[in-house]
Amino acid sequence: MRHRKSFNHLGRTNTHRKAMLSNMATSLILHKRITTTVAKAKALKKYVEPIITKSKEDTTHSRRVVFSYLQDKFAVTELFREISSKVADRPGGYTRIIKLGARSGDNAEMAMIELVDFNELMLEEKASKKAKSTRRRRGSKKKTTDEATTPATDQVKEAQEDVAEEKPVEEVKEEVVEDKKEEKEPEVKTEDKKVEEKAEEKKEAKVKEKVEKPKGEKKEEKEEVVKKEVEKEPKAEKKNDDKKDEVKDK
């Protein structure tokens, strides 16, 4: 009976099985992805993952232990240089098995086994999903009401800020208009002052002329006026006489 025999012999002897798994492990470390049957892939997963865990401690002892399993110095250097740095934060589960279907010929189930941290397409998809996903907790009604009220309060605050921003602009405009009025008023006042000053100068000039004229000149002016009036009277009398003569002749 086959009691408590947990691993698959894969139809091979012990030495043959170990050599096969060692070769498959080195191929997986060097190429990061290999295709084989599902049974061999599962056996390889159990064989290679403890070796990858051992590579996290880069010491001489761990390198010798890994080399005793792989028997390939190129695979050991690749494991401790490249793979160990990428796998440092991962707590196990370094490989992934993807089933490919049945093989033509013997109809064996085929699978692809790969190192998880070296599939760039899967890593990009996971990163995009993490960026989009949001955690939502089922909170009480108070939280929902608070969330509902916060947008309204935000809108009110924004409106107040807009009003506060608009007010200073209006005040500035009013100040500018007042300044312009004040600038115009002095100009008007100056023009009025000029007109008033000219009128006052004329009045002063007239007063000075009156004051400066002597009394003798005033008398002469009066006499000239009287002479002109006397000269006008004989002319008027002559005209009247001429009219009377014309009437008599008729």
C-alpha positions as MATLAB code, in Angstrom:
seq = 'MRHRKSFNHLGRTNTHRKAMLSNMATSLILHKRITTTVAKAKALKKYVEPIITKSKEDTTHSRRVVFSYLQDKFAVTELFREISSKVADRPGGYTRIIKLGARSGDNAEMAMIELVDFNELMLEEKASKKAKSTRRRRGSKKKTTDEATTPATDQVKEAQEDVAEEKPVEEVKEEVVEDKKEEKEPEVKTEDKKVEEKAEEKKEAKVKEKVEKPKGEKKEEKEEVVKKEVEKEPKAEKKNDDKKDEVKDK';
ca = [
       0.000    0.000    0.000;
       1.056    3.579   -0.722;
       0.310    5.193    2.598;
       1.982    8.487    3.618;
       3.834    8.796    0.322;
       3.147   12.550   -0.268;
       5.323   13.300   -3.318;
       4.924   12.126   -6.894;
       7.667    9.733   -8.086;
       6.892   10.772  -11.709;
       7.626    7.174  -12.849;
      11.333    7.557  -12.181;
      13.895    6.397   -9.702;
      15.049    8.629   -6.870;
      18.313    9.710   -8.522;
      16.670   10.213  -11.895;
      13.881   12.282  -10.340;
      16.329   14.520   -8.420;
      18.485   15.097  -11.493;
      15.418   15.967  -13.576;
      14.095   18.451  -10.989;
      17.555   20.016  -10.646;
      17.783   20.561  -14.415;
      14.248   21.983  -14.536;
      15.037   24.361  -11.628;
      18.160   25.707  -13.363;
      16.157   26.210  -16.591;
      13.460   28.076  -14.646;
      16.029   30.339  -12.922;
      17.868   31.138  -16.165;
      14.828   31.559  -18.464;
      12.214   32.629  -15.831;
       9.535   30.523  -17.600;
       9.318   26.906  -18.839;
       6.617   24.647  -20.268;
       6.105   21.097  -18.943;
       3.383   18.730  -17.748;
       1.162   19.698  -14.822;
       2.560   16.889  -12.614;
       6.177   17.927  -13.204;
       5.292   21.608  -12.688;
       3.751   20.844   -9.293;
       6.789   18.761   -8.272;
       9.125   21.531   -9.430;
       7.203   24.151   -7.435;
       7.875   22.242   -4.205;
      11.522   21.761   -5.189;
      12.503   25.306   -6.314;
      10.679   27.557   -3.859;
      12.779   26.568   -0.803;
      15.900   27.232   -2.909;
      14.645   30.743   -3.782;
      13.932   31.403   -0.095;
      17.492   30.355    0.711;
      18.839   32.935   -1.776;
      17.472   35.837    0.329;
      20.511   35.449    2.618;
      23.536   36.111    0.439;
      26.177   34.205    2.392;
      28.788   31.642    1.448;
      26.914   28.916    3.283;
      23.613   29.600    1.491;
      25.380   29.720   -1.889;
      26.989   26.309   -1.214;
      23.672   24.814   -0.129;
      21.935   26.121   -3.290;
      24.792   24.853   -5.465;
      24.406   21.356   -3.933;
      20.862   21.273   -5.350;
      21.362   23.009   -8.712;
      24.919   21.945   -9.655;
      25.217   24.983  -11.942;
      27.291   28.043  -10.991;
      25.612   30.291  -13.619;
      22.185   29.521  -12.184;
      23.481   30.233   -8.664;
      24.893   33.647   -9.631;
      21.653   34.542  -11.493;
      19.621   33.500   -8.472;
      21.609   35.544   -5.947;
      22.088   38.630   -8.168;
      18.809   39.103  -10.041;
      16.054   36.998   -8.527;
      16.826   37.465   -4.813;
      16.546   41.292   -5.071;
      13.093   41.117   -6.692;
      11.816   38.418   -4.367;
      13.095   40.078   -1.165;
       9.684   41.509   -0.117;
       7.619   38.464   -1.126;
       6.858   35.948    1.668;
       6.686   32.766   -0.436;
       4.684   31.967   -3.566;
       7.466   32.800   -5.994;
       6.136   30.702   -8.910;
       2.873   30.528  -10.869;
       1.421   27.533  -12.772;
      -0.762   28.280  -15.806;
      -2.500   25.313  -17.466;
      -2.244   25.206  -21.281;
      -4.465   22.275  -22.182;
      -3.769   18.744  -23.450;
      -0.713   17.789  -25.462;
      -1.303   16.301  -28.875;
      -0.058   12.697  -29.007;
      -0.421   11.319  -25.479;
      -3.078   13.871  -24.379;
      -1.055   14.840  -21.290;
      -2.082   18.015  -19.461;
       0.454   20.750  -20.137;
       1.271   23.784  -18.006;
       3.609   26.754  -17.934;
       5.476   27.522  -14.703;
       7.007   30.996  -14.301;
       8.490   33.298  -11.683;
       5.818   35.716  -10.481;
       8.014   38.839  -10.259;
       9.255   38.540  -13.853;
       5.868   38.638  -15.626;
       5.683   42.358  -16.459;
       2.206   42.244  -18.004;
       0.624   40.779  -14.873;
       2.434   43.279  -12.658;
       1.165   46.236  -14.725;
      -2.424   44.964  -14.541;
      -2.182   44.576  -10.773;
      -0.765   48.066  -10.383;
      -3.603   49.558  -12.434;
      -6.209   47.643  -10.402;
      -4.702   48.858   -7.139;
      -4.798   52.434   -8.361;
      -8.479   52.188   -9.370;
      -9.766   50.151   -6.402;
     -11.153   52.091   -3.418;
     -12.130   50.625   -0.070;
     -15.598   51.509    1.147;
     -16.773   50.680    4.618;
     -20.356   50.163    5.604;
     -20.601   52.958    8.102;
     -23.535   54.290   10.082;
     -26.076   56.759    8.707;
     -24.246   59.593   10.404;
     -21.273   59.143    8.108;
     -23.510   59.142    5.034;
     -25.244   62.322    6.209;
     -21.891   63.948    6.896;
     -20.706   62.978    3.427;
     -23.932   64.351    1.945;
     -23.611   67.639    3.809;
     -19.948   68.195    3.086;
     -20.474   68.930   -0.641;
     -23.123   71.514    0.220;
     -20.865   73.170    2.770;
     -18.045   73.145    0.252;
     -20.276   74.863   -2.301;
     -21.294   77.505    0.278;
     -17.652   78.141    1.150;
     -16.754   78.484   -2.527;
     -19.632   80.960   -3.053;
     -18.495   83.007   -0.051;
     -14.943   83.067   -1.364;
     -16.200   84.215   -4.776;
     -18.211   87.037   -3.148;
     -15.202   88.002   -1.045;
     -13.103   88.092   -4.184;
     -15.706   90.178   -6.065;
     -16.140   92.800   -3.325;
     -12.582   94.084   -3.360;
     -12.798   94.522   -7.126;
     -15.913   96.705   -6.777;
     -14.281   98.723   -4.001;
     -11.220   99.273   -6.143;
     -13.403  100.431   -9.041;
     -15.240  102.917   -6.782;
     -11.929  104.252   -5.471;
     -10.639  104.714   -9.006;
     -13.817  106.625  -10.016;
     -13.550  108.861   -6.950;
      -9.904  109.590   -7.713;
     -10.806  110.549  -11.283;
     -13.549  112.907  -10.018;
     -11.125  114.512   -7.611;
      -8.649  114.969  -10.442;
     -11.290  116.607  -12.678;
     -12.636  118.967  -10.007;
      -9.342  120.813   -9.477;
      -9.123  121.432  -13.230;
     -12.620  123.014  -13.269;
     -11.760  125.091  -10.227;
      -8.586  126.355  -11.806;
     -10.459  127.480  -14.957;
     -13.072  129.323  -12.846;
     -10.319  130.984  -10.880;
      -8.637  132.162  -14.091;
     -11.882  133.754  -15.344;
     -12.475  135.451  -11.997;
      -8.894  136.746  -11.903;
      -9.246  138.229  -15.408;
     -12.499  140.009  -14.430;
     -10.887  141.396  -11.288;
      -7.893  142.625  -13.296;
     -10.200  144.478  -15.719;
     -12.065  146.129  -12.845;
      -8.808  147.166  -11.222;
      -7.560  148.619  -14.533;
     -10.737  150.702  -14.923;
     -10.496  151.963  -11.381;
      -6.853  152.912  -11.911;
      -7.706  154.824  -15.124;
     -10.405  156.797  -13.320;
      -8.111  157.574  -10.449;
      -5.174  158.549  -12.675;
      -7.192  161.008  -14.896;
      -6.744  164.642  -13.595;
      -9.614  167.056  -13.039;
      -8.549  169.318  -15.939;
      -8.961  166.493  -18.428;
     -12.458  165.820  -17.080;
     -13.442  169.498  -17.656;
     -12.052  169.455  -21.184;
     -14.058  166.374  -21.971;
     -17.225  168.086  -20.732;
     -16.542  171.147  -22.841;
     -15.996  169.043  -25.939;
     -19.327  167.343  -25.337;
     -21.092  170.692  -24.992;
     -19.501  172.009  -28.238;
     -20.678  168.963  -30.134;
     -24.223  169.504  -28.902;
     -24.110  173.180  -29.918;
     -22.899  172.309  -33.404;
     -25.726  169.836  -33.847;
     -28.465  172.436  -33.006;
     -27.772  174.896  -35.953;
     -27.720  172.014  -38.382;
     -31.170  170.938  -37.174;
     -32.482  174.523  -37.551;
     -31.119  174.742  -41.122;
     -32.893  171.551  -42.043;
     -36.171  172.867  -40.677;
     -35.792  176.129  -42.677;
     -35.120  174.226  -45.862;
     -38.280  172.190  -45.369;
     -40.378  175.380  -44.865;
     -38.996  176.907  -48.123;
     -39.874  173.817  -50.078;
     -43.445  173.974  -48.744;
     -43.793  177.634  -49.752;
     -42.526  177.006  -53.277;
     -45.139  174.313  -53.736;
];
